[in-house]
Amino acid sequence: MKKIFLLFCVTFLFGEYFYSNNKKIELNLVSSSRDGVKFYSLKNGEILGVGNYILVKFKKGVETSKYEKEFNLTLVKKIKDIYLFKTPFNQALDISNRLYNLDDVIFAHPDFIHIMKKR
């Protein structure tokens, strides 16, 4: 119970975010589903879902296995030079932000679930 409260406090105080084009994008939690997908709203009103997958592009020649081990990532698919990893439950934002700040990484962000709007 203490861990859940601490996680809530850290999330509330510091907020959740991701990086896009070298900019920090703030997220506001809207809801969560039973399967672990969290839905966030952006300042422009767009809704994004975040599950347990991230997309990462490393610099040429980087050995990815050390990061797979360090962050407990499971390689799902590699398309050209972009990796799709499965993360531990509810850790996609945290891990992608930590990877983003490493010198070996060109970009890292959750594999977002976009909500389609009706016309």
Secondary structure, DSSP 8 states (H G I E B T S, - for coil): -HHHHHHHHHHHHH-EEEEETTEEEEEEEEEE-TTS-EEEE-TTS-EEEE-SEEEEEE-TT--THHHHHHTT-EEEEEETTEEEEE-STT-HHHHHHHHHTSTTEEEEEE--EE-----
